[in-house]
Amino acid sequence: MSDFQVLIKRLDPDLPLPQYSKGGDAGADIVSRIDITLAPGERALVPTGISIALPDGYVALVHPRSGLAIKHGVTMVNAPGTVDAGFRGELQCIMINHDPKESVTFKRGDRIAQLVFQKVERAQFVEVDELPGSGRGSGGFGSTGRQ
């Protein structure tokens, strides 16, 4: 793993900066800026109180927390969320409660997601009349599992 700098602006001075819980963690925890309750099936945009500036060639991916998923059925609608290098707004998470019966409440400062950073390559698109063959072919979703 190599370190690089992510410029960060606290939009709420009382909330912690993202942090890695344990050595070797890929994701840095981010927290909710607000108190919010999600009813069963409800989704909401949850602000985190931070904005970032990434170097060109990097992306931040906002991943749901596995503990929230297994314990409460909570995840993110667009997981992972993509934060492009040029984005400067507040990071927000589109959270959804998949539990069919129970509401879930997040308090200000609760960990709701994690940031994972990756280098990205930009593709150069080349139009062709035919694609080269492959062992998989064009069978569609699930076609390699059929007998």
C-alpha positions as MATLAB code, in Angstrom:
seq = 'MSDFQVLIKRLDPDLPLPQYSKGGDAGADIVSRIDITLAPGERALVPTGISIALPDGYVALVHPRSGLAIKHGVTMVNAPGTVDAGFRGELQCIMINHDPKESVTFKRGDRIAQLVFQKVERAQFVEVDELPGSGRGSGGFGSTGRQ';
ca = [
       0.000    0.000    0.000;
       1.240    3.461   -0.798;
       0.157    6.658    0.877;
      -0.899    9.823   -0.940;
      -2.441   13.051    0.270;
      -6.161   13.744    0.192;
      -7.033   17.352    0.905;
     -10.039   17.479    3.222;
     -12.286   20.283    4.426;
     -14.295   19.859    7.604;
     -17.744   21.312    7.045;
     -18.560   20.539   10.671;
     -15.679   21.142   13.103;
     -17.133   18.832   15.773;
     -17.039   15.678   13.652;
     -13.961   13.471   13.246;
     -11.995   13.233   10.042;
     -12.167    9.887    8.226;
      -9.999    7.323    9.934;
      -8.827    3.773    9.470;
      -9.933    1.595   12.381;
      -7.126   -0.947   12.134;
      -3.780   -1.235   10.403;
      -4.177   -2.628    6.905;
      -7.817   -1.524    6.534;
      -8.712   -0.559    2.968;
     -11.578    1.723    3.996;
     -11.535    4.830    6.173;
     -14.710    5.278    8.237;
     -16.915    8.308    7.596;
     -19.736    9.466    9.851;
     -23.205   10.980    9.704;
     -23.497   14.753   10.161;
     -27.136   14.425   11.291;
     -29.475   12.361   13.434;
     -31.749   10.365   11.156;
     -34.180    7.449   11.369;
     -34.861    5.267    8.351;
     -38.162    3.401    8.397;
     -38.381   -0.018    6.717;
     -37.814    0.472    2.978;
     -36.943    4.164    3.405;
     -33.931    5.803    1.787;
     -32.314    9.149    2.508;
     -29.348   11.291    1.593;
     -27.101   11.419    4.662;
     -24.431   14.164    4.785;
     -20.980   13.417    6.226;
     -19.682   16.880    7.082;
     -16.597   16.660    4.845;
     -15.525   17.513    1.331;
     -12.335   16.318   -0.329;
      -9.994   17.100   -3.210;
      -8.330   14.102   -4.806;
      -5.271   14.230   -7.032;
      -5.955   13.605  -10.720;
      -5.863    9.901  -11.471;
      -7.613    8.851   -8.244;
     -11.197    8.072   -7.251;
     -12.808    7.687   -3.842;
     -15.321    4.858   -3.639;
     -17.901    5.091   -0.860;
     -18.692    1.598    0.372;
     -21.433    0.502    2.782;
     -20.417   -0.917    6.139;
     -20.855   -4.681    6.317;
     -21.846   -4.543    9.997;
     -24.802   -2.264    9.215;
     -25.861   -4.585    6.415;
     -25.879   -7.766    8.495;
     -27.221   -6.269   11.742;
     -29.814   -3.839   10.358;
     -30.258   -4.481    6.619;
     -28.852   -1.019    5.860;
     -26.775   -0.387    2.765;
     -26.274    2.261    0.100;
     -28.513    2.466   -2.945;
     -25.632    3.228   -5.334;
     -22.887    1.163   -3.721;
     -20.161    1.930   -4.203;
     -20.654    5.645   -4.649;
     -18.099    7.297   -6.916;
     -16.327   10.515   -5.926;
     -14.438   11.874   -8.926;
     -11.209   13.834   -8.534;
     -12.929   17.058   -9.602;
     -15.846   16.878   -7.128;
     -15.669   19.411   -4.293;
     -19.103   19.181   -2.636;
     -20.019   17.575    0.656;
     -19.780   13.800    0.598;
     -23.224   12.315    1.146;
     -24.430    8.728    1.264;
     -27.695    7.453   -0.218;
     -28.668    5.071    2.572;
     -31.524    2.553    2.459;
     -33.083    0.368    5.145;
     -33.914   -3.041    3.657;
     -35.243   -4.437    6.936;
     -38.927   -5.300    6.388;
     -40.019   -4.505    9.968;
     -37.539   -2.427   11.971;
     -36.528    1.213   11.672;
     -32.890    2.087   12.201;
     -31.580    5.292   13.762;
     -28.226    6.926   13.155;
     -26.954    9.557   15.543;
     -24.679   12.390   14.540;
     -21.130   10.991   14.540;
     -22.146    7.357   13.893;
     -20.043    5.556   11.304;
     -22.172    5.039    8.194;
     -19.785    4.184    5.348;
     -16.159    3.907    4.381;
     -13.946    5.555    1.785;
     -11.691    3.415   -0.381;
      -9.243    5.160   -2.700;
      -8.031    3.772   -6.007;
      -5.924    4.823   -8.940;
      -7.907    4.995  -12.154;
      -7.066    4.650  -15.818;
      -8.852    6.621  -18.499;
      -9.967    4.520  -21.451;
      -9.523    5.446  -25.067;
     -12.581    4.117  -26.905;
     -11.883    2.540  -30.303;
     -14.916    1.693  -32.415;
     -14.680   -1.576  -34.392;
     -17.035   -3.538  -36.622;
     -16.403   -6.828  -34.784;
     -15.002   -7.685  -31.366;
     -12.390  -10.418  -31.009;
     -13.708  -13.779  -29.844;
     -13.438  -15.054  -26.284;
     -14.156  -18.223  -24.367;
     -17.195  -16.577  -22.832;
     -18.759  -15.145  -25.958;
     -21.958  -13.090  -25.811;
     -24.256  -15.504  -23.935;
     -25.470  -12.906  -21.451;
     -26.003  -12.879  -17.686;
     -25.632  -16.290  -16.084;
     -24.794  -18.044  -19.343;
     -21.509  -19.535  -18.087;
     -23.360  -21.334  -15.267;
     -25.794  -23.160  -17.565;
     -25.236  -26.845  -18.307;
];
